[in-house]
């Protein structure tokens, strides 16, 4: 399979962009070859500039829960574009999407749209600080919350892939206000709160950590976090940029029945367009300008095209049985692979949550970032190359998760599972 055009475009891109890319994990630094340049995508497939077509399990890193280029979204967007692309004013489309979320998510009283998940997290952190009058925040090692200065301390997959534990350009004062703990370290968190609670504005985590492996937490841990935040009067923020509207319409918060004070969203709510949002309890959200003193603004926030795409997508997700069918389809797909793994005795396992999955090159349950053995990434590197050569696309990092969409048919998933099983046999046969 030739990828000469993609290779040529990548060499050209290096003249214009740092590393030839506009987001670092795209650079294929931890896998073989050059990044693919995709020219079109439809349903479960992507086609590169060399006309190679791949079964896609990256889904634009999560947003494409309905598959690429969904016909209903495309039709709605085309109609909206005919009326203009940006007004810098309130629009009916924004009302429709906001109403859809608020009326169908028990933990969202008010919401504000922004343009990315990173912006949503940045704004939620500022809101928590402004509301509480405190400066410090607690995050957990391996959880990724976008490239926000105070949160790029022991973050997720991009930094792990590049072998960087934090980022240059972040003032020491920012780092000093960020307390980083291990996931599931109950004792460490309690000790921190006993000594510093009066200075801590919020605790933020991915309730389903999915940016540095898929590190599934126990429900009891999240319940316990909620209780601690109540006891110490601290804001609890769930970063659901990945899990929001992916594992259910109410995301992880609804699935675990644990109520955070604020939730951040992105990816799926844009229906394929750049969107983020943060929302939560009314008495906290009322601190955002123009109602309150915490300033946040954005020229393209609630862009009418993105609002139209998101509204159309979310209405499809609310159809009866959507999430149940997608989870079952994903489970059947992964069961084929896991049975093969067990039969062959490969030292690995598959972690699943809804339509999210992760290849863990260990039999051990991974619950924190420190559990992940970086040697497993060498296996992933080999697997990624084999699958690309056989027209199956995974995100180019072993720390990243994969996604199944509604557009993946059972027969296509069986075909992909066969290829993945063959790829794993190839990986584990290598000396």
C-alpha positions as CSV (number, residue, x, y, z in Angstrom):
1,X,0.0,0.0,0.0
2,X,1.5,3.3,-1.1
3,X,1.3,6.5,1.0
4,X,3.6,8.6,-1.2
5,X,1.2,11.6,-1.5
6,X,0.7,11.7,2.3
7,X,4.5,11.5,2.8
8,X,5.0,14.3,0.3
9,X,2.3,16.5,1.9
10,X,3.8,15.9,5.3
11,X,7.2,17.1,4.1
12,X,5.5,20.2,2.7
13,X,3.6,20.8,5.9
14,X,6.9,20.9,7.9
15,X,7.6,24.2,6.1
16,X,4.5,25.8,7.4
17,X,3.7,24.2,10.8
18,X,5.8,23.2,13.8
19,X,6.5,19.5,13.4
20,X,4.3,19.6,10.3
21,X,1.1,19.4,12.3
22,X,-1.4,21.6,14.1
23,X,-1.8,19.2,17.1
24,X,1.2,17.1,18.3
25,X,-0.2,13.6,18.6
26,X,-1.1,13.8,14.8
27,X,2.7,13.7,14.0
28,X,2.9,9.9,14.4
29,X,5.9,10.4,16.7
30,X,5.2,7.1,18.6
31,X,4.3,5.0,15.6
32,X,5.8,4.1,12.3
33,X,5.7,6.3,9.2
34,X,4.3,9.7,8.4
35,X,0.8,10.9,9.3
36,X,-2.0,10.2,6.9
37,X,-3.5,13.2,5.1
38,X,-7.2,12.5,4.9
39,X,-9.2,13.9,2.0
40,X,-12.7,12.6,2.8
41,X,-14.6,10.4,5.2
42,X,-18.1,8.9,5.2
43,X,-19.7,6.6,7.7
44,X,-17.1,4.3,9.3
45,X,-14.5,5.0,6.6
46,X,-11.7,7.5,5.9
47,X,-9.9,7.9,2.6
48,X,-6.4,9.4,2.4
49,X,-4.9,11.4,-0.4
50,X,-3.4,8.2,-1.9
51,X,-7.0,6.8,-2.2
52,X,-6.4,4.2,0.6
53,X,-9.6,3.7,2.5
54,X,-9.5,2.7,6.2
55,X,-12.0,1.4,8.8
56,X,-11.8,4.3,11.3
57,X,-11.8,3.7,15.1
58,X,-10.4,7.2,15.9
59,X,-13.6,9.1,14.9
60,X,-11.8,12.5,14.9
61,X,-10.7,11.6,18.5
62,X,-14.3,11.0,19.6
63,X,-16.8,13.4,18.2
64,X,-18.0,11.1,15.3
65,X,-20.4,8.9,17.4
66,X,-22.7,8.8,14.4
67,X,-19.9,8.2,11.9
68,X,-18.4,10.6,9.4
69,X,-20.4,13.0,7.3
70,X,-23.8,12.0,8.7
71,X,-26.5,12.7,6.1
72,X,-29.0,14.4,8.6
73,X,-26.3,16.6,10.0
74,X,-25.0,17.5,6.5
75,X,-28.5,18.5,5.4
76,X,-29.1,20.6,8.4
77,X,-25.7,22.3,8.2
78,X,-26.1,23.1,4.5
79,X,-29.4,24.7,5.2
80,X,-28.0,26.8,8.0
81,X,-24.9,27.9,6.0
82,X,-27.2,29.3,3.3
83,X,-28.3,31.9,5.9
84,X,-24.8,32.9,7.0
85,X,-22.0,31.4,9.0
86,X,-21.4,33.7,11.9
87,X,-23.3,36.7,13.4
88,X,-21.7,37.4,16.8
89,X,-25.2,37.5,18.2
90,X,-27.6,35.2,20.0
91,X,-29.3,32.8,17.7
92,X,-32.3,30.4,17.8
93,X,-30.0,27.5,17.1
94,X,-28.1,28.2,20.3
95,X,-31.4,28.2,22.3
96,X,-32.4,24.9,20.7
97,X,-29.1,23.1,21.6
98,X,-29.0,24.7,25.1
99,X,-32.6,23.6,25.8
100,X,-32.0,20.1,24.6
101,X,-29.1,19.7,27.0
102,X,-30.6,21.4,30.0
103,X,-34.0,19.6,29.7
104,X,-32.4,16.2,29.3
105,X,-29.5,16.3,31.7
106,X,-30.4,16.2,35.4
107,X,-27.2,17.8,36.5
108,X,-27.2,20.8,34.2
109,X,-29.2,23.9,35.2
110,X,-27.4,26.4,33.0
111,X,-24.8,26.0,30.3
112,X,-22.5,28.3,28.3
113,X,-21.1,27.4,24.9
114,X,-17.5,28.0,23.9
115,X,-15.3,26.8,21.0
116,X,-13.3,23.9,22.4
117,X,-13.0,21.5,25.3
118,X,-9.8,23.3,26.4
119,X,-11.7,26.6,26.6
120,X,-14.5,24.9,28.5
121,X,-12.1,23.6,31.1
122,X,-10.2,26.9,31.3
123,X,-13.5,28.7,31.9
124,X,-14.8,26.2,34.5
125,X,-11.6,26.5,36.5
126,X,-11.8,30.3,36.4
127,X,-15.5,30.1,37.5
128,X,-14.6,27.8,40.4
129,X,-11.9,30.1,41.6
130,X,-14.1,33.2,41.2
131,X,-17.0,31.6,43.0
132,X,-15.0,30.3,45.9
133,X,-12.4,33.1,46.1
134,X,-9.7,30.4,46.3
135,X,-6.7,29.8,44.0
136,X,-5.5,26.2,44.3
137,X,-6.9,23.3,42.3
138,X,-6.5,19.5,42.6
139,X,-6.1,17.4,39.5
140,X,-5.0,13.8,39.0
141,X,-2.0,12.4,37.2
142,X,-2.8,11.1,33.8
143,X,-6.1,13.0,33.4
144,X,-5.9,15.4,30.5
145,X,-7.9,18.6,30.5
146,X,-6.7,20.4,27.4
147,X,-3.7,22.6,27.1
148,X,-4.6,24.9,30.0
149,X,-1.5,26.3,31.8
150,X,-2.5,25.2,35.3
151,X,-3.6,21.7,34.1
152,X,-0.6,20.7,31.9
153,X,1.1,19.2,34.9
154,X,1.5,15.5,34.6
155,X,-1.3,15.3,32.0
156,X,-2.4,12.8,29.5
157,X,-1.7,11.0,26.2
158,X,-0.1,13.7,24.2
159,X,2.6,14.5,26.8
160,X,3.0,10.8,27.6
161,X,3.5,10.0,23.9
162,X,6.1,12.7,23.6
163,X,7.8,11.7,26.8
164,X,7.2,15.1,28.5
165,X,5.8,15.2,32.0
166,X,4.7,18.9,31.8
167,X,5.1,21.7,29.3
168,X,7.6,24.5,28.9
169,X,6.2,28.0,29.0
170,X,4.1,27.5,32.2
171,X,5.1,29.9,35.0
172,X,6.1,28.3,38.3
173,X,3.4,30.3,40.0
174,X,0.8,28.4,38.0
175,X,2.3,25.0,38.9
176,X,2.3,26.0,42.6
177,X,-1.4,26.5,42.5
178,X,-2.0,23.0,41.0
179,X,-1.9,20.0,43.3
180,X,-1.4,16.7,41.4
181,X,-2.4,13.4,43.1
182,X,-2.7,9.8,41.9
183,X,-6.1,8.6,40.9
184,X,-7.7,6.5,43.6
185,X,-5.2,7.7,46.2
186,X,-7.8,8.1,48.9
187,X,-5.4,8.7,51.7
188,X,-3.3,11.3,49.8
189,X,-6.4,13.3,49.0
190,X,-7.8,13.3,52.5
191,X,-4.4,14.4,53.9
192,X,-4.2,17.2,51.3
193,X,-7.7,18.4,52.1
194,X,-7.1,18.3,55.9
195,X,-4.1,20.6,55.5
196,X,-5.1,22.8,52.5
197,X,-8.9,22.8,52.0
198,X,-9.3,26.5,52.7
199,X,-7.1,27.3,49.7
200,X,-8.6,24.8,47.2
201,X,-11.2,26.0,44.8
202,X,-12.0,22.8,43.0
203,X,-11.2,19.2,42.3
204,X,-11.2,18.3,38.6
205,X,-11.0,14.8,37.0
206,X,-12.2,12.8,34.1
207,X,-14.8,10.5,35.7
208,X,-13.9,8.1,32.9
209,X,-10.2,8.8,32.4
210,X,-9.7,8.2,28.7
211,X,-6.8,10.2,27.6
212,X,-4.0,8.2,29.1
213,X,-5.4,4.7,28.7
214,X,-8.9,3.9,29.8
215,X,-8.5,4.0,33.6
216,X,-11.9,2.9,34.9
217,X,-12.7,4.1,38.4
218,X,-15.0,2.4,40.9
219,X,-18.3,4.1,41.5
220,X,-17.5,4.2,45.2
221,X,-14.4,6.4,44.5
222,X,-16.5,9.0,42.7
223,X,-19.2,8.9,45.4
224,X,-16.4,9.5,47.9
225,X,-15.0,12.4,46.0
226,X,-18.5,14.0,46.0
227,X,-18.7,13.6,49.8
228,X,-15.3,15.1,50.4
229,X,-16.1,18.1,48.2
230,X,-19.3,18.6,50.2
231,X,-17.5,18.2,53.5
232,X,-14.9,20.8,52.6
233,X,-17.1,23.1,50.5
234,X,-15.0,22.5,47.3
235,X,-16.3,22.6,43.7
236,X,-16.3,19.2,42.0
237,X,-15.7,19.4,38.2
238,X,-16.2,16.5,35.9
239,X,-14.3,16.8,32.6
240,X,-16.7,15.0,30.2
241,X,-15.2,16.3,27.0
242,X,-14.7,12.6,26.0
243,X,-17.4,10.8,28.0
244,X,-20.1,13.4,27.7
245,X,-22.9,12.1,25.4
246,X,-20.6,9.1,24.6
247,X,-21.5,6.6,27.3
248,X,-25.0,7.9,27.6
249,X,-26.8,11.2,27.1
250,X,-26.0,12.2,30.7
251,X,-22.4,11.0,30.3
252,X,-20.5,9.5,33.2
253,X,-22.3,11.7,35.8
254,X,-25.6,10.2,34.8
255,X,-24.2,6.7,34.5
256,X,-22.6,6.7,38.0
257,X,-25.4,8.9,39.4
258,X,-22.8,11.2,40.9
259,X,-23.6,14.9,40.7
260,X,-20.7,17.3,40.1
261,X,-21.0,21.0,40.5
262,X,-19.7,21.8,37.1
263,X,-19.3,19.6,33.9
264,X,-17.2,20.4,30.9
265,X,-18.1,19.2,27.4
266,X,-16.8,19.2,23.9
267,X,-16.4,16.8,20.9
268,X,-19.9,15.2,20.4
269,X,-22.0,18.3,21.2
270,X,-20.6,19.9,18.1
271,X,-21.8,17.2,15.7
272,X,-18.4,17.4,13.9
273,X,-17.8,21.1,14.4
274,X,-15.5,22.8,17.0
275,X,-17.6,23.3,20.2
276,X,-17.1,23.2,23.9
277,X,-19.4,24.0,26.8
278,X,-19.4,24.1,30.6
279,X,-22.5,24.0,32.8
280,X,-23.9,23.0,36.2
281,X,-25.7,24.4,39.1
282,X,-27.5,27.7,38.6
283,X,-26.1,29.4,41.7
284,X,-22.6,28.8,40.5
285,X,-23.2,29.6,36.8
286,X,-24.8,32.9,37.9
287,X,-21.2,34.1,38.7
288,X,-20.4,34.2,35.0
289,X,-20.6,37.6,33.3
290,X,-22.9,39.4,32.6
291,X,-24.7,38.1,35.6
292,X,-21.6,37.9,37.8
293,X,-18.0,39.0,38.2
294,X,-16.2,36.1,36.4
295,X,-15.5,37.2,32.9
296,X,-15.7,34.8,29.9
297,X,-16.3,35.6,26.3
298,X,-15.8,34.3,22.8
299,X,-16.4,35.8,19.3
300,X,-17.5,32.4,17.8
301,X,-19.1,31.0,20.9
302,X,-22.4,29.3,20.0
303,X,-21.7,29.7,16.3
304,X,-25.0,28.9,14.5
305,X,-23.5,26.3,12.2
306,X,-21.9,24.3,15.1
307,X,-25.2,24.7,17.1
308,X,-27.2,23.3,14.2
309,X,-24.9,20.4,13.9
310,X,-24.9,19.7,17.6
311,X,-28.6,20.0,17.9
312,X,-29.2,17.6,15.0
313,X,-26.7,15.1,16.4
314,X,-28.1,15.1,20.0
315,X,-31.6,14.5,18.8
316,X,-30.4,11.4,17.0
317,X,-28.6,10.3,20.2
318,X,-31.9,10.6,22.2
319,X,-33.7,8.1,20.0
320,X,-34.8,5.0,22.0
321,X,-32.2,2.3,22.3
322,X,-29.4,4.3,20.7
323,X,-26.8,3.9,23.5
324,X,-27.9,0.4,24.4
325,X,-27.5,-0.8,20.8
326,X,-24.1,0.9,20.4
327,X,-22.7,-0.6,23.6
328,X,-23.9,-4.0,22.6
329,X,-22.4,-3.7,19.2
330,X,-19.1,-2.6,20.7
331,X,-19.1,-5.5,23.2
332,X,-19.7,-8.1,20.5
333,X,-16.8,-6.6,18.5
334,X,-14.4,-6.7,21.4
335,X,-15.5,-10.1,22.6
336,X,-14.3,-11.6,19.3
337,X,-10.8,-10.0,19.9
338,X,-10.7,-10.9,23.6
339,X,-11.6,-14.5,23.0
340,X,-8.7,-14.7,20.5
341,X,-6.4,-13.0,23.0
342,X,-7.3,-15.6,25.6
343,X,-7.0,-18.5,23.3
344,X,-3.6,-17.4,22.0
345,X,-2.3,-16.5,25.5
346,X,-1.3,-13.0,24.6
347,X,-0.3,-10.8,27.5
348,X,-3.0,-8.1,27.1
349,X,-6.6,-7.3,27.6
350,X,-9.3,-5.0,26.3
351,X,-10.9,-2.3,28.4
352,X,-14.4,-1.2,27.4
353,X,-16.8,1.5,28.6
354,X,-19.8,1.9,26.4
355,X,-18.5,2.5,22.9
356,X,-15.0,3.4,24.1
357,X,-12.2,0.8,24.1
358,X,-8.5,0.5,24.8
359,X,-5.9,-2.1,24.1
360,X,-4.0,-2.7,27.4
361,X,-0.8,-4.7,26.9
362,X,-1.2,-6.3,30.4
363,X,-3.6,-8.6,32.2
364,X,-3.6,-6.3,35.2
365,X,-6.4,-3.8,35.8
366,X,-5.1,-0.3,35.1
367,X,-6.6,2.2,37.6
368,X,-4.0,5.0,37.6
369,X,-1.4,6.4,35.2
370,X,1.5,4.8,37.1
371,X,0.0,1.3,36.4
372,X,0.7,1.6,32.6
373,X,3.9,-0.1,31.5
374,X,5.4,2.0,28.7
375,X,6.9,-1.2,27.2
376,X,3.4,-2.0,26.0
377,X,3.7,1.0,23.7
378,X,6.3,-0.9,21.6
379,X,3.6,-3.6,21.0
380,X,1.1,-0.9,20.0
381,X,3.6,0.7,17.6
382,X,3.9,-2.6,15.8
383,X,0.2,-3.2,15.9
384,X,-0.6,0.3,14.5
385,X,1.7,-0.3,11.5
386,X,0.2,-3.7,10.8
387,X,-3.4,-2.3,11.0
388,X,-2.6,0.7,8.8
389,X,-1.1,-1.7,6.2
390,X,-4.3,-3.7,6.4
391,X,-6.6,-0.6,6.2
392,X,-7.7,-0.3,9.8
393,X,-7.1,3.1,11.5
394,X,-6.5,3.6,15.2
395,X,-5.3,6.9,16.8
396,X,-1.5,7.1,16.5
397,X,-0.8,6.6,20.3
398,X,-1.0,3.6,22.5
399,X,-2.3,5.8,25.3
400,X,-5.3,6.9,23.3
401,X,-8.6,5.1,23.3
402,X,-10.7,3.9,20.3
403,X,-14.3,4.5,19.5
404,X,-17.0,2.6,17.8
405,X,-19.7,4.6,16.0
406,X,-23.3,4.0,15.0
407,X,-22.1,3.7,11.4
408,X,-19.9,0.6,12.1
409,X,-22.1,-2.3,11.0
410,X,-21.8,-5.7,12.8
411,X,-20.4,-7.3,9.6
412,X,-17.8,-4.5,9.3
413,X,-16.8,-4.9,12.9
414,X,-16.4,-8.7,12.5
415,X,-14.1,-7.9,9.5
416,X,-12.1,-5.4,11.6
417,X,-11.9,-7.8,14.5
418,X,-10.4,-10.5,12.3
419,X,-7.7,-8.1,11.0
420,X,-7.0,-6.9,14.6
421,X,-6.6,-10.5,15.8
422,X,-4.2,-11.3,12.9
423,X,-2.3,-8.1,13.8
424,X,-2.0,-9.1,17.4
425,X,-0.7,-12.5,16.4
426,X,1.9,-10.7,14.2
427,X,2.9,-8.5,17.1
428,X,3.4,-11.2,19.7
429,X,5.3,-13.4,17.2
430,X,8.0,-10.8,16.7
431,X,11.3,-11.4,18.5
